[in-house]
Amino acid sequence: MLDIFAESFLNDPMTTWVTGLTEDNERKAELQFIFNRSIMGWANRPILVRKKRDRRWNGIRTDKSKMVGAVSIMPSRYRNCTFLDILSNLFNIGAPPVYTSDKINYDVDAAKRFDCLNTLEKKRKYIMKNYKDYLYIQTIGVLDAYRSKGHDGKLLHALLLAAYPIQMPLDLE
């Protein structure tokens, strides 16, 4: 599933802004995928590996059983970045490439741009402060070749079906 997320964000404006990779870089797609897989791993691995029943993920498959899209959610009351998560992610995923010796492959300001993303969590908490509980949509992505074919709508529809009966607000950054 991390590969689905990584590939579906190859042309995402935010992730491409962070890496600063230019079109003339012959390794752009490869390096962007490596970066995306790393950050998607950091954000989603705790959801995927924990056995807690209210951390969820779902995937969409084609009629040939190929996974073409996925979504991960978790209730607002859970933290996705405990000390154990950090250690586990460092061991299983490693540091994001903009903080390693691979940083030479990315824009000189990539690590600073990546650090700026921390403000998103602060903004989310501020915006959602009036809601005791809500479902946080950690990541949702559909492969480019399968966009505009209804797969993204199926993922969103499944989220709405889960949230509506319990009147749970959804938050997507």
Sequence and secondary structure as in RCSB ss.txt:
>XXXX:A:sequence
MLDIFAESFLNDPMTTWVTGLTEDNERKAELQFIFNRSIMGWANRPILVRKKRDRRWNGIRTDKSKMVGAVSIMP
SRYRNCTFLDILSNLFNIGAPPVYTSDKINYDVDAAKRFDCLNTLEKKRKYIMKNYKDYLYIQTIGVLDAYRSKG
HDGKLLHALLLAAYPIQMPLDLE
>XXXX:A:secstr
 HHHHHHHTTT HHHHHHH   TT TTHHHHHHHHHHHHHHHHHHHHHH   TT EEEEEE TT  EEEEEEEEE
TTS S  HHHHHHHHHHT S GGGSGGGGGS TTHHHHHHHTHHHHHHHHHHTTT S  EEEEEEEE GGGTTTT
HHHHHHHHHHHHHTTTT  EEE 
